[in-house]
Amino acid sequence: MNKNFIVQEEIRLDKFLSIYLESTRNQIEHLIKKECVKVDGKTVTKTGLKLKLNQVIDVFLPEVEKKEAQLIDFEVDIVYEDEEILVIDKPANLIVHDAPSVNEPTLVDWLKKKNISLSTISGEERHGIVHRLDKGTSGLMVIAKTNDAHVFLSQQLQDKTMGRYYLALIDLPLKENTIVEKPIARNPSNRLKMGIVENGKYAKSAFSKIVLNHNETIELISAKLFTGRTHQIRVHLNSMNRHILGDNLYGFKGDLNKIKRVYLHAYCLYLVHPKTKKQMDFLVNIPNDMQEFLQENFKMEEIGEKINKNYILNSFNFVN
């Protein structure tokens, strides 16, 4: 498979490709060393090459290996399981389901390896998947184990009786708790990004202020979605000139050697059980990488007071 890009900003080659191929630096380094990357028609082997505006990048992606031949050497924490649903805590940098450009094991591959019963409504590549998280995002997901559960959960996504509260670290504090209602569609100048587009799909997000860091330059916030557009939190924050730490696709300019993924975490999940019809709520711990960043940059006693379900839910009292 071949992919082609035009350089729109001066940037290192490895960083450019990690953004536009949504791959790790190690994967990009491997591609470059195997002479799979050309700049203006010439094969390059230098990962740190500084690109210039309007240069043409050609990338050859080797054929994807069959998933059966790949080693699934990771585990996923199961938060809750019964005959109808499975609630998991997705680790960061794990892709949810297969796609033509995916050449690594996915969450669906892990589910199949565990012989977990899965709904079949969404097709072979997406067995059990009702909703998803971006590769770099960690946190709670519910998996449908039966087709009836899948239909019921999908309906809840539509009527908003199921949803998630997210935690994110951003590079500039919010001025106040806020609601963003701006339409989202594919960015016309960069097909890997979404953007605020006049004729895009309606999108609504709410953001609440939680805690500032020591010097009040970084903020831990919570986000609640009222629609489910691709990259919605990231796009709506970007529209306010705020970026999640690690989100270089949407404009974060910090040190990517220390922050190796988007610091966005699906912290709380609520739903109605498909069979019992009872309200259920789930909460998972902040993952280690975000936790370490908080310990280094925030007052942990203040974090402890505010990172609980009641505080997070009450922080959205400003939403009508």
HUMO-V901906 format. One record per pair of residues at least 4 apart in sequence whose C-alpha atoms are under 7 Angstrom apart, sorted by the first residue. I is the first residue (numbers start at 1). J is the second residue. Records with the same first field share a line. If there is no record, write none. Layout:
I->J ; J
//
This chain:
1->60 ; 61 ; 62 ; 63
2->59 ; 60 ; 61
3->58 ; 59 ; 60
4->57 ; 58 ; 59
5->56 ; 57 ; 58
6->54 ; 55 ; 56 ; 57
7->52 ; 53 ; 54 ; 55 ; 56
8->53 ; 54
9->53
10->50 ; 51 ; 52 ; 53
11->15 ; 16 ; 50 ; 51
12->16 ; 48 ; 49 ; 50 ; 51
13->17 ; 47 ; 48 ; 49 ; 50 ; 51
14->18 ; 25 ; 28 ; 29 ; 47 ; 48
15->19
16->20
17->21 ; 28
18->22 ; 23 ; 24 ; 25 ; 28
19->248 ; 249
20->192
23->27 ; 28
24->28
25->29
26->30
27->31
28->32
29->33 ; 47
30->34
31->35 ; 36 ; 37
32->36 ; 37 ; 44 ; 45 ; 47
33->45
35->43 ; 44 ; 45
36->59 ; 60
37->43 ; 44 ; 58 ; 59 ; 60
38->42 ; 43 ; 44 ; 57 ; 58 ; 59
39->43 ; 44 ; 55 ; 56 ; 57 ; 58
40->55 ; 56 ; 57
64->103
65->103
67->105
70->105
72->105 ; 110
76->88 ; 89 ; 90 ; 91
77->88 ; 89
78->87 ; 88 ; 89
79->87 ; 88 ; 89
80->86 ; 87
81->85 ; 86 ; 87
82->86
83->145
84->144 ; 145 ; 146 ; 149
85->142 ; 143 ; 144 ; 145
86->142 ; 143 ; 144 ; 145
87->140 ; 141 ; 142 ; 143
88->140 ; 141 ; 142
89->139 ; 140 ; 141
90->138 ; 139 ; 140 ; 141
91->138 ; 139
92->135 ; 136 ; 137 ; 138
93->135 ; 136
94->106 ; 107 ; 135 ; 136
95->106 ; 107 ; 135
96->106 ; 107 ; 108 ; 132 ; 133 ; 135
97->106 ; 107 ; 108 ; 125 ; 126
98->102 ; 106 ; 125
105->109
106->110
107->111
108->112 ; 126 ; 127
109->113
110->114
111->115 ; 116
112->116
117->145
118->127 ; 128 ; 144 ; 145 ; 146
119->127 ; 128 ; 144 ; 145 ; 146 ; 147 ; 150
120->124 ; 127 ; 128 ; 147
121->147
122->126 ; 127
123->127
128->143 ; 144 ; 145
129->143 ; 144
130->143 ; 144 ; 150 ; 154
133->137
136->261 ; 262
137->262 ; 264 ; 265
138->264 ; 265 ; 266
139->265 ; 266 ; 267
140->266 ; 267 ; 268 ; 269
144->149 ; 150
145->149
146->150
147->151
148->152
149->153 ; 274
150->154
151->155
152->156 ; 274
153->157 ; 274
154->158
155->159
156->160 ; 161 ; 162
157->161 ; 162 ; 163
161->271 ; 272
162->270 ; 271 ; 272
163->269 ; 270 ; 271
164->224 ; 266 ; 268 ; 269 ; 270
165->222 ; 223 ; 224 ; 266 ; 267 ; 268 ; 269
166->222 ; 223 ; 224 ; 264 ; 265 ; 266 ; 267 ; 268
167->220 ; 221 ; 222 ; 223 ; 264 ; 265 ; 266 ; 267
168->220 ; 221 ; 222 ; 244 ; 263 ; 264 ; 265
169->218 ; 219 ; 220 ; 221 ; 244 ; 245 ; 263
170->218 ; 219 ; 220 ; 242 ; 243 ; 244 ; 245
171->217 ; 218 ; 219 ; 242 ; 243 ; 244 ; 245
172->217 ; 218 ; 219 ; 242
173->217 ; 218 ; 219
174->209
176->209
177->207 ; 208 ; 209
178->206 ; 207 ; 208
179->205 ; 206 ; 207
180->204 ; 205 ; 206 ; 236
181->203 ; 204 ; 205
182->196 ; 202 ; 203 ; 204
183->196 ; 197 ; 198 ; 199 ; 200 ; 201 ; 202 ; 203
184->194 ; 195 ; 196 ; 197 ; 200 ; 201 ; 202 ; 203
185->194 ; 195 ; 196 ; 197 ; 200 ; 201
186->191 ; 193 ; 194 ; 195
187->191 ; 193 ; 194 ; 195
194->231 ; 235
195->235
203->227 ; 229
204->225 ; 226 ; 227
205->224 ; 225 ; 226
206->223 ; 224 ; 225
207->221 ; 222 ; 223 ; 224
208->221 ; 222 ; 223 ; 315 ; 316
209->220 ; 221 ; 222
210->220 ; 221 ; 222
211->219 ; 220 ; 221 ; 303
212->216 ; 218 ; 219 ; 220
213->217 ; 218 ; 219 ; 297 ; 298
214->297 ; 298
228->232
231->235
232->236
233->237
234->238 ; 243 ; 244
235->239
236->240
237->241 ; 242 ; 243
238->242 ; 243 ; 250
243->247 ; 250 ; 251 ; 252
244->252 ; 262 ; 263
245->252 ; 262 ; 263
246->252 ; 256 ; 259 ; 260 ; 261 ; 262 ; 263
247->251 ; 252 ; 262
248->252 ; 253
255->259
256->260
263->290
267->283 ; 284
268->282 ; 283 ; 284
269->281 ; 282 ; 283
270->280 ; 281 ; 282
271->279 ; 280 ; 281
272->277 ; 278 ; 279 ; 280
273->277 ; 278 ; 279 ; 280
286->290 ; 291
287->291
288->292
289->293
290->294
291->295
292->296
293->297
294->298
295->300
299->303
300->304
301->305
302->306
303->307
306->311
307->311 ; 312
308->312
309->313
310->314
311->315
//
